[in-house]
Amino acid sequence: MSFINITSALSSNYALVIAFGVLFLETGLPLIIGLPGDTLLISGGLFAAGIGVPAGAHHFSITELAIGAPIAAIIGSQMGHFLGWHFGRKAFSRAESKFFNAEKLNSAERYLAKYGHGKAIVLGRFVPVVRGLVNPVSGMVRIPFKEFAFWNVVGALIWTQVLIWGGYGVGKQFADTISKYLTYIILTIAIVTILPLALEIFKEWRSRKHLS
């Protein structure tokens, strides 16, 4: 799909719905790991600033994006916590799974123990692989609903607002320069945010090859 077609899609009336849906799925369903939440938030901020939007075309409202994004992330994470609490142990019982196995569960539990519940939940928002696992694991280790909900709200607000308003501010400040290289900038952001997932997959492949 060309960048022009992507811009047209973002200009549609369904753009915000799609954006919020991606955020909900990425934080709520641990089966979907690696969705471009970071890239989406930063790009949404740029788009709200008018970057890459043809003159007179509709684009994101920064207010709607800034309000809706954390709500979608909060609801998705609460669902992840619920699923982990009630069904998580079964999901991590498959030894052949790349992401949902006992080793990954132990690593996530050590992560929570090392940083403490609050810091782990908040900082986990900024790491693609962790973002998809920390919520169900929090449920699996029985972090109380109220405690998780508090840190979930704090983490969602910090994550979404920093990236959205960061993209929006940069877009307003350097509009001309960014417009010239927008495609490359978004590709770079996507590569940087997906890199942790790619490294995780590579380590998994290398480990399996070594054992075979």
Buried (B, 14 or more C-beta within 10 A) or exposed (E): EEEEEBBBEBBEEEBBEEBBBBBBBBBBBBEEBBBBBBBBBBBBBBBBBBBBBEEEEEBBEBEEBBEBBBBBBBBBBBBBBBBBBEEBEEBBEEEEEEBBBEEBBEEBBEBBEEBEBBEBBBBBBBBBBBBBBBBBBBBBBEBEBEEBBBBBBBBBBBBBBBBBBBBBEBBBEEBEEBBEEBEEBBEEBBEEBBEBBEEBBEEBEEEEEEEE
